[in-house]
Amino acid sequence: MSASHFFSKDYFQARDRFIKSINELKDQGHQLSHDTLTLDCKGPNQENLCIDIATIGSIDSKNLLLYSSGIHGVEGFAGSAIQLSVLDQLKNASPIADYCIVFIHIINPYGMAWHRRVNENNVDMNRNFIKDHQGEPEGYAKIDTFLNPKSVPPKLDLMFLPRGISLLLKYGFTNVKQWFAQGQYTRPQSLQYGGDRLQQGPEKILKWLETRCSDTKNIFAIDLHTGLGPSGYDTILIQEDIKDTDYKTLQSLFGDHVAQLDPTKGVGYRITGDIHSGFSNFLPNINWLCITQEFGTFGPVTVFKNLRAENRWTQNNALNDQIKIMNHWSRTNLLNTFNPQDQSWHQQLITRGNKVFKAAQDYLKEL
């Protein structure tokens, strides 16, 4: 079976395939439950948008593998494909007895359905898991007019590179990257907005975890992303403040793929309000081992340029028709940036996605 088989054409097909896959597992004798967290927003044809959570094995197990996708909408095409391929592998395995797997399928269904990276409130959901939704990086104001022009984007933006290079020369690449990427909570229409409150999706997920994981002792959490790094290569991103013992564990499992979220060391950067910090701070009595598996797509200039153009279009267009807004070239470019239509890239994602998932399974079995 081709790796491209697992990639869906839209959110609704991905969701249907996910539900079909977990139902097949249940029919094969796996202990399985399915919860649907319905959100107060709609898809392009007024469809309901939902976060699906599937539990395989007993939720009363002490050890749990938490496997999530789609927190950045358009990245959900790849995340869903990897999850579907993992579920396909589980169909050939014996029922799980000594630990539990929880799949969170498409945390940001609005972004996936409408071809955006953010949610219905322009919130970057991976900057939203924070109690104090205030402030912005010290240097964000210095680059705001470049990041967020108050006009619709031209297809040929002749000033993009000269202005961008000027800022990099003035402030330095590491500073500009960190100021842009960290997350800001003061400019609702601007890039990397983390919201003024906890959004409905994160709120519902945290409540689900609090209710269902009362007996859980250890959680290995994997969140799937695309966009950063060399094309098809997966970086295992971890927090800077990770315990030495956990760092060594992850290095033993994933080798030189492991990289800390440090803007001076590789593709990562420090962020506020990320999903794993949100989970671990909300449930501090659980031992958390968290990784972000980030698959590269295009170079950083292309990724940033397309993020900027899409937000610029969304915030400044004069249209009232949301379908026409979605069909703009900037949304198409954004979708292709985080979900390249390339069979080799598809194969790399499916292969490495399954390998990392299997390593996490093996680790939990030994606890």
C-alpha positions in Angstrom: 0.0 0.0 0.0 1.4 3.4 -1.0 2.1 5.9 1.9 0.0 8.5 -0.1 -3.0 6.3 0.5 -3.2 7.5 4.1 -3.5 11.2 3.1 -7.0 12.6 3.0 -8.4 15.2 0.7 -10.0 17.2 3.5 -10.9 17.2 7.2 -14.2 15.4 6.7 -12.7 12.5 4.8 -9.9 12.3 7.4 -12.4 12.1 10.2 -14.5 9.5 8.5 -11.5 7.3 7.9 -10.3 7.7 11.5 -13.7 6.6 12.8 -13.8 3.7 10.4 -10.4 2.6 11.5 -11.1 2.7 15.2 -14.4 0.8 14.6 -12.5 -1.9 12.7 -10.1 -2.2 15.7 -13.1 -2.6 18.0 -14.6 -5.3 15.7 -11.4 -7.2 15.9 -11.6 -7.5 19.7 -9.6 -4.4 20.9 -10.9 -2.6 23.9 -11.8 0.7 22.5 -13.9 3.8 23.3 -14.6 6.9 21.2 -15.4 10.4 22.5 -16.5 13.3 20.3 -15.8 16.8 21.5 -18.1 19.0 19.3 -17.0 22.6 18.8 -19.1 25.7 18.3 -17.9 26.4 14.7 -18.7 25.0 11.3 -17.0 23.7 8.2 -17.3 25.2 4.6 -20.7 23.5 4.1 -22.0 24.1 7.6 -20.7 20.7 8.8 -20.1 20.1 12.5 -16.4 20.3 13.5 -15.2 17.9 16.2 -12.2 16.7 18.0 -12.2 12.9 18.1 -10.6 11.0 21.0 -10.1 7.2 20.7 -8.9 5.2 23.7 -7.4 1.8 22.9 -6.9 -0.5 25.9 -8.0 0.3 29.5 -8.0 4.0 30.5 -7.4 2.7 34.0 -3.9 1.6 33.0 -1.0 3.3 34.9 0.9 4.0 31.6 -0.5 5.9 28.6 0.7 6.9 25.2 -1.0 10.1 24.1 -0.8 10.7 20.3 -2.2 13.9 18.9 -2.4 15.7 15.6 -3.7 18.8 13.8 -3.2 21.5 16.5 -2.0 23.6 13.6 -5.0 23.0 11.2 -3.3 22.5 7.8 -0.7 20.3 9.5 -3.4 17.9 10.3 -3.4 16.4 6.8 0.0 14.9 7.6 -0.8 14.2 11.2 -4.0 12.4 10.4 -2.2 10.3 7.7 0.4 9.2 10.2 -2.3 8.3 12.8 -4.3 6.4 10.2 -1.2 4.4 9.2 -0.5 3.6 12.9 -4.0 2.4 13.4 -3.6 0.2 10.3 -0.6 -1.4 11.9 -2.5 -1.9 15.2 -5.0 -4.0 13.3 -2.3 -6.7 12.9 -1.3 -6.6 16.6 -2.7 -8.3 19.7 -5.1 -6.3 21.9 -3.3 -4.0 24.3 -3.3 -5.2 27.9 -0.6 -3.5 30.0 -0.9 0.1 28.9 -3.3 2.4 27.0 -3.2 4.5 23.8 -5.2 7.7 23.4 -5.4 9.2 19.9 -6.5 12.9 19.7 -7.4 13.3 16.1 -7.3 16.9 14.7 -7.1 19.3 17.7 -7.9 22.2 15.4 -10.5 21.0 12.9 -11.5 24.5 11.9 -8.0 25.2 10.6 -7.8 22.0 8.7 -11.3 22.4 7.2 -10.7 26.0 6.2 -7.0 25.6 5.2 -5.6 27.8 8.0 -3.0 27.1 10.6 -5.0 28.9 13.3 -8.5 28.4 14.7 -11.7 30.3 14.2 -10.4 33.2 16.4 -7.1 33.5 14.6 -5.5 31.8 17.6 -2.4 29.7 17.3 -3.5 26.8 19.4 0.0 25.8 20.3 0.4 29.1 22.0 -2.9 29.0 23.8 -2.3 26.5 26.7 -1.4 29.2 29.2 -3.0 30.9 32.2 -1.9 34.5 31.7 -2.8 35.5 28.1 -0.9 38.8 28.1 2.0 40.5 26.6 4.3 39.8 23.7 8.1 39.2 23.0 10.1 42.4 23.6 11.1 42.7 20.0 7.7 41.9 18.3 6.8 45.5 18.0 10.0 46.1 16.0 9.0 43.7 13.3 5.2 43.9 13.4 4.8 46.2 10.4 6.8 43.6 8.3 5.0 40.6 9.8 1.5 42.0 9.4 1.0 44.5 6.6 -2.4 46.2 6.5 -3.1 45.3 2.9 -3.9 42.2 0.8 -0.8 40.4 -0.5 0.4 40.7 -4.1 1.3 37.4 -5.8 4.7 38.9 -6.6 5.9 40.7 -3.4 9.0 42.5 -4.6 9.7 44.1 -1.2 9.5 40.9 0.8 13.2 39.9 0.6 14.7 43.4 0.8 12.7 44.3 3.9 13.2 40.9 5.5 17.0 40.9 4.9 17.1 44.4 6.3 15.5 43.3 9.6 17.8 40.3 9.8 20.9 42.4 9.4 19.6 44.9 11.9 18.5 42.6 14.7 20.0 39.2 13.9 18.4 36.0 12.7 18.1 34.4 16.1 16.3 37.4 17.6 13.9 37.8 14.7 13.1 34.1 14.7 12.4 34.1 18.5 10.4 37.4 18.5 8.2 36.1 15.7 7.7 32.5 16.8 7.4 32.7 20.6 3.7 33.7 20.7 2.0 37.1 21.4 -1.2 37.9 23.2 -1.8 41.6 22.3 -2.5 41.7 18.5 -5.6 39.5 17.6 -5.2 39.9 13.9 -1.5 39.3 13.8 0.7 36.2 13.3 1.4 33.9 16.3 -1.5 35.2 18.3 -2.1 33.0 21.4 -5.5 34.3 22.3 -6.9 36.3 25.2 -8.4 33.2 26.9 -8.2 29.4 26.7 -10.0 28.3 23.5 -12.9 25.8 23.4 -10.8 23.0 22.0 -8.0 23.1 24.6 -10.6 23.6 27.4 -12.5 20.5 26.3 -9.4 18.4 25.9 -8.1 19.4 29.4 -11.4 18.5 30.9 -11.4 15.1 29.2 -7.9 14.4 30.5 -8.8 15.5 34.0 -11.8 13.2 34.0 -10.3 10.1 32.3 -6.7 10.1 33.6 -7.3 10.1 37.3 -5.4 6.8 37.7 -2.7 7.4 35.2 0.9 7.6 36.5 3.0 7.9 33.3 2.2 9.5 30.0 4.4 9.5 26.9 3.0 12.3 24.7 3.7 12.7 21.0 2.3 15.7 19.0 2.7 15.6 15.2 3.7 18.7 13.2 5.1 19.8 9.8 7.0 22.8 8.6 10.4 23.0 10.3 13.6 21.4 9.1 14.9 19.7 6.0 12.2 18.2 3.8 10.9 14.9 5.1 13.3 14.8 8.1 11.8 14.5 11.5 13.2 16.5 14.4 12.2 15.3 17.9 11.7 18.7 19.6 11.9 18.8 23.4 11.7 21.5 26.1 14.8 23.2 27.2 14.1 22.5 30.9 13.7 18.8 30.4 15.2 16.6 33.2 18.6 15.1 32.4 17.2 11.6 32.9 14.4 12.2 30.4 16.8 13.8 27.9 19.0 10.7 28.0 16.0 8.5 27.6 14.9 10.3 24.5 18.4 10.3 23.1 18.6 6.6 23.5 15.3 6.2 21.7 15.7 8.7 18.9 19.4 9.5 18.6 20.5 12.6 16.8 16.9 13.5 15.8 16.4 15.0 19.3 16.8 18.8 19.5 15.8 21.2 22.3 13.5 24.2 21.6 16.4 26.7 21.6 16.6 29.3 18.8 20.4 29.2 18.9 20.5 25.4 18.4 18.8 24.2 15.2 15.3 24.6 13.8 13.4 25.1 17.1 12.6 28.2 19.3 11.1 28.8 22.7 7.3 29.1 22.8 4.7 30.0 25.4 1.5 28.2 25.9 2.4 25.0 24.0 0.2 21.9 24.3 2.7 19.8 26.3 3.5 22.4 28.8 -0.3 23.0 29.1 -1.0 19.3 29.7 1.8 18.8 32.2 1.1 22.0 34.2 -2.6 21.0 34.3 -1.9 17.5 35.6 1.3 17.9 37.5 0.9 14.6 39.4 1.5 12.6 36.3 5.0 11.8 35.0 5.1 13.3 31.5 7.6 12.5 28.8 6.7 14.8 25.9 8.0 15.2 22.3 7.0 17.1 19.2 7.7 15.1 16.0 8.3 17.9 13.5 8.7 17.0 9.8 10.3 19.5 7.5 8.7 20.7 4.3 10.2 23.7 2.7 12.9 26.2 3.6 12.2 28.8 6.4 11.9 31.7 4.0 9.1 29.9 2.0 7.3 28.8 5.1 7.3 32.2 6.6 6.4 34.0 3.4 3.4 31.8 2.9 2.3 32.1 6.5 2.5 35.9 6.2 0.7 36.1 2.9 -2.2 33.9 4.1 -2.8 35.9 7.3 -2.4 39.2 5.4 -5.1 38.0 3.0 -7.4 36.8 5.7 -7.2 39.9 7.8 -7.4 42.5 5.0 -9.7 41.2 2.2 -13.0 42.9 1.6 -15.0 39.8 0.8 -18.0 38.4 2.7 -18.0 35.0 1.1 -15.9 32.6 3.2 -15.6 30.0 0.4 -14.1 32.6 -1.9 -11.8 33.7 0.9 -10.7 30.1 1.4 -10.1 29.6 -2.4 -7.6 32.4 -2.6 -4.1 31.5 -3.8 -2.6 32.3 -0.4 -4.6 29.6 1.3 -3.6 27.1 -1.4 0.0 28.0 -0.9 -0.3 27.6 2.9 -1.9 24.2 2.5 0.8 23.0 0.1 3.5 24.4 2.4 2.5 22.2 5.3 1.1 19.3 3.2 3.3 18.9 0.2 1.9 16.7 -2.6 5.0 14.5 -2.9 5.0 10.7 -2.7 8.6 10.6 -1.4 7.7 13.0 1.4 4.6 11.0 2.2 6.7 7.8 2.5 9.2 9.4 4.8 6.5 10.7 7.1 4.7 7.3 7.3 7.9 5.4 7.9 9.3 7.6 10.6 5.9 8.2 12.2 5.5 4.5 12.7 9.0 4.1 13.9 8.7 6.8 16.6 5.3 5.5 17.6 6.7 1.9 18.0 9.6 3.2 20.0 7.2 4.9 22.4 5.2 1.7 22.7 8.2 -0.3 23.5 9.3 2.2 26.1 5.9 2.0 27.9 5.9 -1.8 27.8 9.1 -1.8 29.9 7.9 0.5 32.6 
